[in-house]
Amino acid sequence: MRHLLGGLLGAGCLILAIDALAQSAIPSANPPSTNTPSVPVVQNVTAPAAPVNPSRRFVCRAAAQKFQGQERADQMQLCVEQVRLDCLRQAIDQKVVGPQRRDFVQDCIGE
């Protein structure tokens, strides 16, 4: 059993070493012709990732994490209803009516 495991481990290391050598091998001495399409250059991005705007429901869930049991459920429900009311006020201020208002409120909440 030990020999089998050692043999598999050795074979795996050998395969990885061959793969690494193949990737770092020197390209052929022929200069590239001018009529071949150029390979796109991959750029490394060093800037931090843009922050993701979490849905308001997610924010409510995160805020309710510090509570337990029924109090957690109550805080979650209050927060979601407050968000819904804020979104409804925003829709009214923007004079959104009809089915568009319902869609606006749902998009605003992040459902």
DSSP file (Angstrom, degrees, kcal/mol; ACC not computed):
  #  RESIDUE AA STRUCTURE BP1 BP2  ACC     N-H-->O    O-->H-N    N-H-->O    O-->H-N    TCO  KAPPA ALPHA  PHI   PSI    X-CA   Y-CA   Z-CA
    1    1 A M     >        0   0    0      0, 0.0     4,-2.3     0, 0.0     5,-0.2   0.000 360.0 360.0 360.0 -41.2    0.0    0.0    0.0
    2    2 A R  H  >  +     0   0    0      1,-0.2     4,-2.6     2,-0.2     5,-0.2   0.900 360.0  49.9 -64.7 -39.7    2.9    2.4    0.9
    3    3 A H  H  > S+     0   0    0      2,-0.2     4,-2.5     1,-0.2    -1,-0.2   0.877 110.0  50.6 -67.1 -37.4    4.6    1.6   -2.4
    4    4 A L  H  > S+     0   0    0      2,-0.2     4,-2.4     1,-0.2    -1,-0.2   0.934 112.7  45.5 -65.3 -45.9    1.4    2.2   -4.4
    5    5 A L  H  X S+     0   0    0     -4,-2.3     4,-2.3     1,-0.2    -2,-0.2   0.907 114.4  48.5 -64.8 -42.2    0.9    5.6   -2.7
    6    6 A G  H  X S+     0   0    0     -4,-2.6     4,-2.5     2,-0.2    -2,-0.2   0.892 111.4  50.3 -63.7 -40.6    4.5    6.6   -3.2
    7    7 A G  H  X S+     0   0    0     -4,-2.5     4,-2.4     2,-0.2    -2,-0.2   0.903 111.5  47.7 -64.8 -42.2    4.4    5.6   -6.8
    8    8 A L  H  X S+     0   0    0     -4,-2.4     4,-2.3     2,-0.2    -2,-0.2   0.906 112.8  48.9 -65.5 -41.2    1.3    7.6   -7.4
    9    9 A L  H  X S+     0   0    0     -4,-2.3     4,-2.1     2,-0.2    -2,-0.2   0.907 112.4  48.1 -64.6 -42.5    2.7   10.6   -5.7
   10   10 A G  H  X S+     0   0    0     -4,-2.5     4,-2.3     2,-0.2    -2,-0.2   0.900 111.6  49.9 -65.0 -41.6    6.0   10.3   -7.7
   11   11 A A  H  X S+     0   0    0     -4,-2.4     4,-2.4     2,-0.2    -2,-0.2   0.894 110.0  51.3 -65.1 -39.4    4.1   10.0  -10.9
   12   12 A G  H  X S+     0   0    0     -4,-2.3     4,-2.3     2,-0.2    -2,-0.2   0.917 110.4  48.0 -63.8 -43.0    2.0   13.0  -10.1
   13   13 A C  H  X S+     0   0    0     -4,-2.1     4,-2.3     1,-0.2    -2,-0.2   0.896 111.2  51.6 -64.1 -39.8    5.0   15.1   -9.4
   14   14 A L  H  X S+     0   0    0     -4,-2.3     4,-2.4     2,-0.2    -2,-0.2   0.914 109.6  49.1 -64.1 -43.0    6.6   14.0  -12.6
   15   15 A I  H  X S+     0   0    0     -4,-2.4     4,-2.4     1,-0.2    -2,-0.2   0.919 111.9  48.8 -62.7 -44.1    3.6   14.9  -14.6
   16   16 A L  H  X S+     0   0    0     -4,-2.3     4,-2.3     1,-0.2    -1,-0.2   0.886 111.1  50.5 -63.8 -38.8    3.4   18.4  -13.0
   17   17 A A  H  X S+     0   0    0     -4,-2.3     4,-2.2     2,-0.2    -2,-0.2   0.906 111.1  48.0 -66.3 -41.5    7.2   18.9  -13.6
   18   18 A I  H  X S+     0   0    0     -4,-2.4     4,-2.3     2,-0.2    -2,-0.2   0.908 111.8  50.5 -65.2 -41.2    6.8   18.0  -17.3
   19   19 A D  H  X S+     0   0    0     -4,-2.4     4,-1.8     2,-0.2    -2,-0.2   0.911 110.6  49.0 -63.0 -42.5    3.8   20.3  -17.7
   20   20 A A  H  X S+     0   0    0     -4,-2.3     4,-1.5     1,-0.2    -1,-0.2   0.899 112.1  48.7 -64.7 -40.5    5.7   23.2  -16.1
   21   21 A L  H  < S+     0   0    0     -4,-2.2     4,-0.4     1,-0.2    -1,-0.2   0.880 109.2  53.1 -66.3 -37.8    8.7   22.6  -18.4
   22   22 A A  H >< S+     0   0    0     -4,-2.3     3,-0.5     1,-0.2    -1,-0.2   0.862 109.6  48.5 -66.7 -35.1    6.4   22.5  -21.4
   23   23 A Q  H 3< S+     0   0    0     -4,-1.8    -1,-0.2     1,-0.2    -2,-0.2   0.819 115.8  42.9 -74.1 -30.4    4.9   25.8  -20.5
   24   24 A S  T 3< S+     0   0    0     -4,-1.5    -1,-0.2    -5,-0.2    -2,-0.2   0.321  85.4 128.7 -98.7   8.7    8.2   27.5  -20.0
   25   25 A A    <   -     0   0    0     -3,-0.5    -3,-0.1    -4,-0.4    -4,-0.0  -0.291  69.7-101.5 -64.8 149.1    9.9   26.0  -23.0
   26   26 A I        -     0   0    0      1,-0.1    -1,-0.1     3,-0.0     3,-0.1  -0.529  41.1-117.1 -71.5 132.6   11.7   28.4  -25.4
   27   27 A P        -     0   0    0      0, 0.0    -1,-0.1     0, 0.0    -3,-0.0  -0.202  45.7 -73.7 -67.2 165.5    9.5   29.1  -28.5
   28   28 A S        -     0   0    0      1,-0.1     0, 0.0     2,-0.0     0, 0.0  -0.127  38.7-118.7 -59.5 156.4   10.9   28.1  -31.9
   29   29 A A  S    S+     0   0    0     -3,-0.1    -1,-0.1     2,-0.1    -3,-0.0   0.574  82.2 108.0 -75.6  -9.3   13.7   30.1  -33.4
   30   30 A N  S    S-     0   0    0      1,-0.1     3,-0.1     3,-0.0    -2,-0.0  -0.533  74.5-124.4 -70.8 129.0   11.5   31.1  -36.4
   31   31 A P        -     0   0    0      0, 0.0     2,-0.1     0, 0.0    -1,-0.1  -0.467  34.3 -98.8 -70.4 146.4   10.5   34.8  -36.2
   32   32 A P        -     0   0    0      0, 0.0     2,-0.1     0, 0.0     0, 0.0  -0.393  39.7-116.2 -66.6 140.7    6.7   35.3  -36.3
   33   33 A S    >   -     0   0    0      1,-0.1     3,-0.8    -2,-0.1    -3,-0.0  -0.376  15.5-125.2 -75.1 158.0    5.5   36.2  -39.7
   34   34 A T  T 3  S+     0   0    0      1,-0.2    -1,-0.1    -2,-0.1     4,-0.1   0.658 103.7  60.8 -80.1 -15.9    3.9   39.7  -40.2
   35   35 A N  T 3  S+     0   0    0      2,-0.1    -1,-0.2     3,-0.0     3,-0.0   0.428  81.2  98.6 -94.3   3.0    0.6   38.3  -41.6
   36   36 A T  S <  S-     0   0    0     -3,-0.8     2,-0.1     1,-0.1     0, 0.0  -0.681  84.6-104.4 -86.4 143.2   -0.4   36.3  -38.6
   37   37 A P        -     0   0    0      0, 0.0     2,-0.1     0, 0.0    -1,-0.1  -0.374  39.4-111.6 -66.5 144.1   -2.9   37.8  -36.2
   38   38 A S        -     0   0    0     -4,-0.1     3,-0.0     1,-0.1    -4,-0.0  -0.432  26.2-113.7 -76.9 150.7   -1.4   39.1  -33.0
   39   39 A V        -     0   0    0     -2,-0.1    -1,-0.1     1,-0.1     2,-0.0  -0.688  37.1-110.3 -81.9 130.6   -2.1   37.4  -29.7
   40   40 A P        -     0   0    0      0, 0.0     2,-0.4     0, 0.0    -1,-0.1  -0.346  30.8-122.2 -63.8 143.5   -4.1   39.7  -27.4
   41   41 A V        -     0   0    0     -3,-0.0     2,-0.5    -2,-0.0    -3,-0.0  -0.729  17.4-138.4 -89.4 130.6   -2.2   40.9  -24.4
   42   42 A V        -     0   0    0     -2,-0.4     2,-0.4     2,-0.0    -1,-0.0  -0.777  18.3-152.7 -89.7 127.8   -3.6   40.1  -21.0
   43   43 A Q        -     0   0    0     -2,-0.5     2,-0.5     2,-0.0     0, 0.0  -0.819  10.7-129.5-103.9 141.0   -3.4   42.9  -18.6
   44   44 A N        -     0   0    0     -2,-0.4     2,-0.6     2,-0.0    -2,-0.0  -0.745  19.1-140.9 -86.0 131.7   -3.2   42.5  -14.8
   45   45 A V        +     0   0    0     -2,-0.5    -1,-0.0     1,-0.1    -2,-0.0  -0.836  24.2 174.0 -95.4 121.0   -5.7   44.6  -13.0
   46   46 A T        +     0   0    0     -2,-0.6    -1,-0.1     2,-0.1     3,-0.1   0.552  48.5 100.4-102.6  -9.9   -4.2   46.1   -9.8
   47   47 A A  S    S-     0   0    0      1,-0.1     3,-0.1     3,-0.0    -2,-0.0  -0.454  83.3-102.0 -74.0 148.7   -7.2   48.3   -8.8
   48   48 A P        -     0   0    0      0, 0.0    -1,-0.1     0, 0.0    -2,-0.1  -0.334  45.9 -92.3 -67.5 154.5   -9.5   46.9   -6.1
   49   49 A A        -     0   0    0      1,-0.1     3,-0.1    -3,-0.1    -3,-0.0  -0.328  45.1-100.6 -66.3 147.7  -12.8   45.5   -7.3
   50   50 A A        -     0   0    0      1,-0.1    -1,-0.1    -3,-0.1     2,-0.1  -0.461  45.9-103.3 -67.3 139.2  -15.7   47.8   -7.4
   51   51 A P        -     0   0    0      0, 0.0     2,-0.4     0, 0.0    -1,-0.1  -0.380  32.0-122.7 -67.6 142.4  -18.0   47.3   -4.4
   52   52 A V        -     0   0    0     -2,-0.1    -3,-0.0    -3,-0.1     0, 0.0  -0.700  17.4-129.1 -86.4 132.9  -21.2   45.3   -5.0
   53   53 A N        -     0   0    0     -2,-0.4     3,-0.1     1,-0.0    -1,-0.0  -0.713  28.4-145.1 -82.7 104.1  -24.3   47.2   -4.2
   54   54 A P        -     0   0    0      0, 0.0     5,-0.0     0, 0.0    -1,-0.0  -0.327  22.1-100.4 -69.9 152.3  -26.2   44.7   -1.9
   55   55 A S     >  -     0   0    0      1,-0.1     4,-1.8    55,-0.1    55,-0.2  -0.305  28.9-117.2 -66.5 156.9  -29.9   44.5   -2.1
   56   56 A R  H  > S+     0   0    0     53,-1.0     4,-2.2    52,-0.3    54,-0.2   0.834 115.8  58.4 -67.3 -30.8  -31.8   46.3    0.6
   57   57 A R  H  > S+     0   0    0     52,-1.1     4,-2.3     2,-0.2    -1,-0.2   0.897 104.7  51.2 -64.1 -39.2  -33.3   43.0    1.8
   58   58 A F  H  > S+     0   0    0      2,-0.2     4,-2.4     1,-0.2    -2,-0.2   0.892 107.8  52.6 -63.7 -39.7  -29.7   41.7    2.3
   59   59 A V  H  X S+     0   0    0     -4,-1.8     4,-2.1     2,-0.2    -2,-0.2   0.908 109.6  49.1 -62.2 -41.8  -28.9   44.8    4.3
   60   60 A C  H  X S+     0   0    0     -4,-2.2     4,-1.8     2,-0.2    -2,-0.2   0.905 110.1  51.1 -63.5 -41.3  -31.9   44.1    6.5
   61   61 A R  H  < S+     0   0    0     -4,-2.3     4,-0.5     1,-0.2    -2,-0.2   0.908 110.8  48.5 -63.2 -41.1  -30.9   40.5    6.9
   62   62 A A  H >< S+     0   0    0     -4,-2.4     3,-0.8     1,-0.2     4,-0.3   0.883 110.7  50.8 -66.8 -37.6  -27.4   41.6    8.0
   63   63 A A  H >< S+     0   0    0     -4,-2.1     3,-0.6     1,-0.2    -1,-0.2   0.811 108.2  52.7 -69.9 -28.9  -28.8   44.1   10.4
   64   64 A A  G >< S+     0   0    0     -4,-1.8     3,-1.7     1,-0.2    -1,-0.2   0.513  82.9  91.9 -84.6  -3.9  -31.1   41.5   12.0
   65   65 A Q  G <  S+     0   0    0     -3,-0.8    -1,-0.2    -4,-0.5    -2,-0.1   0.783  76.8  62.5 -62.1 -27.6  -28.2   39.0   12.6
   66   66 A K  G <  S+     0   0    0     -3,-0.6    -1,-0.3    -4,-0.3     2,-0.2   0.595  95.6  74.6 -77.6  -7.6  -27.6   40.4   16.1
   67   67 A F  S <  S-     0   0    0     -3,-1.7     2,-0.3     4,-0.1    -3,-0.0  -0.600  70.5-142.2-101.5 165.5  -31.0   39.3   17.3
   68   68 A Q    >>  -     0   0    0     -2,-0.2     3,-1.0     4,-0.0     4,-0.7  -0.934  50.7 -24.3-127.2 149.0  -32.4   35.9   18.1
   69   69 A G  H 3> S-     0   0    0     -2,-0.3     4,-1.7     1,-0.2     3,-0.4  -0.193 123.6  -3.5  62.3-135.5  -35.7   34.1   17.6
   70   70 A Q  H 3> S+     0   0    0      1,-0.2     4,-2.7     2,-0.2    -1,-0.2   0.829 131.4  59.8 -64.6 -33.5  -38.9   36.1   17.2
   71   71 A E  H <> S+     0   0    0     -3,-1.0     4,-2.4     1,-0.2    -1,-0.2   0.881 104.6  50.6 -63.1 -36.7  -37.1   39.4   17.8
   72   72 A R  H  X S+     0   0    0     -4,-0.7     4,-2.3    -3,-0.4    -2,-0.2   0.928 111.2  47.5 -64.9 -45.3  -34.9   38.7   14.8
   73   73 A A  H  X S+     0   0    0     -4,-1.7     4,-2.4     2,-0.2    -2,-0.2   0.901 112.7  49.8 -62.6 -41.4  -38.0   37.9   12.6
   74   74 A D  H  X S+     0   0    0     -4,-2.7     4,-2.6     2,-0.2    -2,-0.2   0.923 111.5  47.7 -64.4 -44.4  -39.7   41.1   13.9
   75   75 A Q  H  X S+     0   0    0     -4,-2.4     4,-2.4     1,-0.2    -2,-0.2   0.894 112.2  50.4 -63.7 -39.9  -36.6   43.3   13.2
   76   76 A M  H  X S+     0   0    0     -4,-2.3     4,-2.4     2,-0.2    -1,-0.2   0.925 112.1  46.8 -63.2 -45.2  -36.3   41.8    9.7
   77   77 A Q  H  X S+     0   0    0     -4,-2.4     4,-2.3     2,-0.2    -2,-0.2   0.910 113.0  49.1 -65.6 -42.4  -40.0   42.4    8.9
   78   78 A L  H  X S+     0   0    0     -4,-2.6     4,-2.1     2,-0.2    -1,-0.2   0.920 112.3  48.3 -61.9 -43.6  -39.8   46.0   10.2
   79   79 A C  H  X S+     0   0    0     -4,-2.4     4,-2.3     2,-0.2    -2,-0.2   0.926 112.0  48.1 -64.1 -45.6  -36.7   46.7    8.2
   80   80 A V  H  X S+     0   0    0     -4,-2.4     4,-2.5     1,-0.2    -1,-0.2   0.900 112.4  49.1 -63.9 -40.9  -38.1   45.3    5.0
   81   81 A E  H  X S+     0   0    0     -4,-2.3     4,-2.3     2,-0.2    -1,-0.2   0.869 109.9  51.8 -67.4 -35.2  -41.4   47.2    5.4
   82   82 A Q  H  X S+     0   0    0     -4,-2.1     4,-2.3     2,-0.2    -2,-0.2   0.902 110.9  48.1 -65.4 -40.8  -39.4   50.4    6.1
   83   83 A V  H  X S+     0   0    0     -4,-2.3     4,-2.5     2,-0.2    -2,-0.2   0.919 110.8  51.1 -64.2 -43.7  -37.4   49.8    2.9
   84   84 A R  H  X S+     0   0    0     -4,-2.5     4,-2.3     1,-0.2    -2,-0.2   0.905 110.8  48.8 -60.1 -42.4  -40.7   49.1    0.9
   85   85 A L  H  X S+     0   0    0     -4,-2.3     4,-2.4     2,-0.2    -1,-0.2   0.901 110.7  50.4 -64.8 -41.7  -42.1   52.4    2.3
   86   86 A D  H  X S+     0   0    0     -4,-2.3     4,-2.0     2,-0.2    -2,-0.2   0.905 111.8  47.8 -62.6 -41.4  -39.0   54.3    1.3
   87   87 A C  H  X S+     0   0    0     -4,-2.5     4,-2.3     2,-0.2    -2,-0.2   0.879 110.6  51.6 -67.4 -37.7  -39.1   52.9   -2.2
   88   88 A L  H  X S+     0   0    0     -4,-2.3     4,-2.3     2,-0.2    -2,-0.2   0.908 109.2  50.1 -64.7 -41.6  -42.8   53.7   -2.5
   89   89 A R  H  X S+     0   0    0     -4,-2.4     4,-2.6     1,-0.2    -2,-0.2   0.904 110.2  50.8 -61.3 -40.8  -42.1   57.3   -1.5
   90   90 A Q  H  X S+     0   0    0     -4,-2.0     4,-1.8     2,-0.2    -2,-0.2   0.898 109.9  49.6 -64.1 -40.6  -39.4   57.4   -4.1
   91   91 A A  H  <>S+     0   0    0     -4,-2.3     5,-2.8     2,-0.2    -2,-0.2   0.890 111.6  48.8 -65.0 -39.6  -41.8   56.1   -6.8
   92   92 A I  H ><5S+     0   0    0     -4,-2.3     3,-1.3     3,-0.2    -2,-0.2   0.908 109.5  51.9 -66.8 -41.8  -44.4   58.7   -5.8
   93   93 A D  H 3<5S+     0   0    0     -4,-2.6    -1,-0.2     1,-0.3    -2,-0.2   0.858 112.0  46.2 -62.0 -34.6  -41.8   61.5   -5.9
   94   94 A Q  T 3<5S-     0   0    0     -4,-1.8    -1,-0.3    -5,-0.2    -2,-0.2   0.396 113.6-122.7 -88.3   2.9  -40.8   60.4   -9.4
   95   95 A K  T < 5 +     0   0    0     -3,-1.3     2,-0.5     1,-0.2    -3,-0.2   0.870  49.5 166.1  58.0  42.4  -44.5   60.2  -10.3
   96   96 A V      < +     0   0    0     -5,-2.8     2,-0.3    -6,-0.1    -1,-0.2  -0.782  12.1 178.4 -87.2 128.1  -44.3   56.5  -11.3
   97   97 A V    >   +     0   0    0     -2,-0.5     3,-0.8     4,-0.0     4,-0.3  -0.807  32.9  10.1-128.8 167.8  -47.8   55.1  -11.7
   98   98 A G  T >> S-     0   0    0     -2,-0.3     3,-1.2     1,-0.2     4,-1.1  -0.225 120.1 -19.1  68.9-152.1  -49.6   51.8  -12.6
   99   99 A P  H 3> S+     0   0    0      0, 0.0     4,-2.2     0, 0.0    -1,-0.2   0.779 132.0  66.7 -62.5 -26.4  -47.8   48.5  -13.0
  100  100 A Q  H <> S+     0   0    0     -3,-0.8     4,-2.6     1,-0.2    -2,-0.2   0.839  96.0  56.6 -63.3 -31.5  -44.5   50.4  -13.5
  101  101 A R  H <> S+     0   0    0     -3,-1.2     4,-2.8    -4,-0.3    -1,-0.2   0.932 106.3  48.5 -65.4 -44.7  -44.8   51.5   -9.8
  102  102 A R  H  X S+     0   0    0     -4,-1.1     4,-2.3     1,-0.2    -2,-0.2   0.933 114.2  46.0 -60.6 -45.5  -45.0   47.9   -8.6
  103  103 A D  H  X S+     0   0    0     -4,-2.2     4,-2.6     2,-0.2    -1,-0.2   0.895 111.8  52.4 -63.3 -39.8  -42.0   47.0  -10.8
  104  104 A F  H  X S+     0   0    0     -4,-2.6     4,-2.5     2,-0.2    -2,-0.2   0.929 110.5  47.1 -61.9 -45.6  -40.1   50.1   -9.6
  105  105 A V  H  X S+     0   0    0     -4,-2.8     4,-2.2     2,-0.2    -2,-0.2   0.911 112.8  48.9 -65.0 -42.3  -40.7   49.2   -5.9
  106  106 A Q  H  X>S+     0   0    0     -4,-2.3     4,-1.9     1,-0.2     5,-1.9   0.913 113.7  46.3 -64.7 -41.7  -39.6   45.6   -6.5
  107  107 A D  H  <5S+     0   0    0     -4,-2.6    -2,-0.2     2,-0.2    -1,-0.2   0.885 111.4  52.9 -65.9 -37.5  -36.5   46.7   -8.3
  108  108 A C  H  <5S+     0   0    0     -4,-2.5   -52,-0.3     1,-0.2    -2,-0.2   0.896 110.9  46.0 -64.7 -40.7  -35.7   49.2   -5.6
  109  109 A I  H  <5S-     0   0    0     -4,-2.2   -52,-1.1    -5,-0.2   -53,-1.0   0.850 110.9-123.3 -71.5 -33.9  -36.0   46.6   -2.8
  110  110 A G  T  <5       0   0    0     -4,-1.9    -3,-0.2    -5,-0.2   -55,-0.1   0.760 360.0 360.0  95.7  29.4  -33.9   44.2   -4.7
  111  111 A E      <       0   0    0     -5,-1.9    -4,-0.1   -54,-0.0    -5,-0.1   0.465 360.0 360.0 -79.7 360.0  -36.3   41.3   -4.9
